[in-house]
């Protein structure tokens, strides 16, 4: 962590405050290019957009996938006010971003929530391997 990182992380925290002021959950993120320029920034808009997936990290990962070539994406850093959730982390991986720097960890944010965050959902699997592999085999080449 250096002064450059801290400056951008403070901006992510400002965006989180703006999201909260706007009636949304308090999360904000920005994407910085390889040259240090801010490429995009956003706040959580899950309430105002009536969309549970409107996390800033997911919105910026989508933006990057649409607007950046793979080499540029790999040179970016996302600064975010909180550690990305599983949904956002998956999108960040698929968008090819190079680095994520966050302020609060998932455990820290859950400690600040009454009840400690969302309950886990039981999952079952894997199952039906021979059937499930048919549409997948050969796709990833």
C-alpha positions, 0 to 999 in steps of 0.5 A, a space after each residue: 500500500 502506497 500513497 497512490 493506493 491510499 488516495 484512490 481508496 479514500 475516493 472509494 470510501 467517498 463514493 460509498 458515503 455518496 451511495 449511502 446519502 443517496 439511499 443505497 448501501 454504503 459501497 463505492 469503487 473506482 477503476 484506475 488504468 495502467 497509467 494511473 488515470 481514473 477510468 470509471 467510478 461508481 457507487 452501490 445503486 441496488 436500492 435506487 435501481 431495484 436490482 440486488 446485483 447493482 454493486 459498484 464492483 460488478 458494474 465496473 467489472 462489466 464496464 471493463 469487459 465492454 470497454 477495455 482490451 485484455 492487456 489494458 484490463 490486466 494493468 488496472 487496479 480496482 479500489 473499493 470500499 469493501 472486499 468484493 462479495 463472491 458475485 463481484 469477485 467472480 465478475 472481476 476474475 472474468 473481466 481480467 482486471 489486474 488487481 483489487 485493493 479494498 478497505 474493509 474486509 468481508 468479516 469486518 463489514 459483517 461485524 458492523 451489520 446487525 445479525 452478522 450479514 446474510 445467512 448462507 444458503 445450503 448447496 448440493 453437488 456435484 451431481 450427474 457428471 456424465 450428463 452435465 459434462 456433455 454441453 461443456 466438453 469442447 467449449 473451453 479450447 
